[in-house]
């Protein structure tokens, strides 16, 4: 078998209702020279059988016992035959031109080790919302990110597990994805890469991040009290260049602020306050958001949860009403 130019790694755990959409979005790529490796991380819902019913010689599935998403991604890296690995979660999707855009980035910026594109959010109703990317030029733009942490601290994450490709030697150089972390394992990996390597970015949205609808009683980031990702991000301060120290500190501050929002709806007031204090420590100033979050801990949990929900609705409204899939297809036709 000839070696493909790109390996696509998809971790799969209990996503039988959406995994076919994800895999078919890869198989529909305009760039044809790739392989798809689906890592079945001990699924119990029949998702792997859905994948096995898709017949394409570029597609293979690897089974392992349930070990977590980081171990699954790392297994995919070890199985990959190409020197460039693109990652995609089992519930997200690509537009047909994602791999083509990644290949263009690799050709335009051969010195970079990470290649990423902009992406869209989708909450499920079939309409897509743009990300906020401060410090990155509007589409169409391709270039190197001058200060990843400055952008990430003031934007939606510029690197997402649905819209990034990494040279295999680079992901191995940072130790792959850290196992045993329930939240932030991908953000920590991108941060480790950003400190050591150049990142080439395209402002064209080429992927869709389907935001999870996590129920209050469902295990998630809120039941991960040991903040391994935050501790490791703090360790990176010892390795970052002096010119980027302040932007990394601001990024870590935002990380702890985000954790305070995650814990707040579950009534974990002391954890929320601890995260707020850590956020203040790294930002070196008290911001209005810190005060507002601290004030919410004084309210009944149900009321705090309602106010956070209203806040999310207001933020979504400020971003616009969204774009339909039909409108996106029309844009694709005009672009290509």
WOFEN-V189607 format. One line per field, one symbol per residue. phi: phi as a letter, one per 40 degrees, with the letter a starting at -180 (. if undefined). psi: psi as a letter, one per 40 degrees, with the letter a starting at -180 (. if undefined). burial: 1 if it has 9 or more other C-alpha atoms within 8 Angstrom, else 0. A space follows every 10 residues. Layout:
phi=???
psi=???
burial=???
This chain:
phi=.ccccbbbbb cbafbccbcc dccccccccc cccabbbccc cgcbbgddcc cccccaccba bbcaccbhcc cccccccccc cccbbbbacc bbabcdbccc ccccccccbc ccbbbabcab cachcgbbbc cbbcgbcccc abacccadcc cccbacdcbb cbabbbcdcc ccccggcccg bcagcccccc cccccbbcbc bbcccbabcc cccccdccda ccbbcccccc ccccccdcbc cdcbcccccc ccdcdccccc cccdcbgccc cdcccccccc dccgacbdcc cccccccccd dccccccccc ccccccccch chbccccccc cccccb
psi=hihidhhhhh hhhffdeedd ddddddeeid hegiihhhhh ffieeedddd ddehhheehi hhiiiheidd ddddddddeh eiehhhihie eaiiieeddd ddddddddge eiehhiiiii ihedeeiihi ihghehiiih hhahhdgddd ddeeiihdhi eefiihhddd dddeeahhie hdiedddddd ddddddiihh ihehheihhh highidehha defgdhgddd dddddddeei ideedddddd dddddddddd ddddeeegdd dddddddddd ddefihiddd ddddddeeii dddddddddd ddddddddei eihidddddd ddddd.
burial=0001111111 1111110111 1110110010 0001111111 1110011101 1000000010 1001001111 1111111001 0111111111 1111111111 1100110010 0111111111 1110001111 1010000000 1101100111 1110100111 1111111101 1001011110 1000111111 1111001111 1111111111 0000000000 0101000011 0110011001 0001101111 1111111011 1111100110 1110110111 1110000001 1011011000 1001100100 0000010010 0111100100 000000
